Amino acid sequence: MAIFDVFNGDADGICALQQLRLSEPADTVLVTGVKRDISLLKRVDAAAGDHVNALDISLDKNREPLLELLERGVSVRYFDHHYPGEIPEHPQFDVHIETLPDKGTSLLVDDFLDGAQRLWAVVGTYGDNFDDSARRAAEPLQLSDDVLAQLRELGILINYNGYGAAVADLHVPPDELFRRISPYADPMDFIRGDDTFKLLRDGYTEDMTNARAARPELETERHSVVILPAEKWARRVSGVYANDLAQAAPGRAHAMLTRLDDGGFVVSVRAPLERPEGADALCRQFATGGGRKAAAGINNLPDAELDNFVKAFSEAF
Ligand SMILES: [Mn+2]
């Protein structure tokens, strides 16, 4: 019988699996990818009697392969906090899904394990940007502010490592990162003892320095437009940098455009934090746009539409 661990390549996915495997040690097949690659169950080649754990990937986006696996006689245990759509019922399907606004998959696994690996739940929760929840989860551990700050930084760094258009953009492929983390029951030992922490911290610092050197194309009281080149560092850092800019100027709307290798741009839009709406309506005006009210994007904005986009962006906020 084989076990497949299928997990999002971001901090929440990796830290959810870390908790599970510390409490249930097993040699398993790892299936993962970059953060935005969530169609992972279709890559699972399991047979009757095998078992699959799915962590931090939307059921709605994996419904077909999930039903096929169950039909084939594979048992599936599912932990997630994204929109699931209708949840199938099956005797071999064990579901742990909640969609609260401040509870990620790491905390769902923490519930399941009665807090047995709480430190890693705290790291994963910080990684998903749920700072208040992470602090609350850490309270019974009575950690110092300094330790809490280091766990937070680790969460942010693991999350940052998941960003990129393809695994080749990343400093460490997510399955490899999980393998490096897996010997450490205590994340502080990983921070102090494993070179990977320094590698991620240095990479993050360098990418952010590169990003900050890009002069905005447009910057007013209410708008900022930044264009980043078609480079690996830009694909890694654009989302994190957009969040950073938004935090620093909460009254301003931000558009982060990253050039694509074959022309055009991938676009991230953040509505002003003080008025978090309108990003989705703006991006949907373009053929490959979509997203949420506060944060939306365009997968491929043609060069010829750049001026149109900047004009629509200026009018939208
Ligand atoms: Mn998550």
Boltz pocket constraint, residues with backbone or C-beta under 6 A from the ligand:
constraints:
  - pocket:
      binder: B
      contacts: [[A, 12], [A, 13], [A, 56], [A, 81], [A, 104], [A, 105], [A, 128]]
      max_distance: 6.0
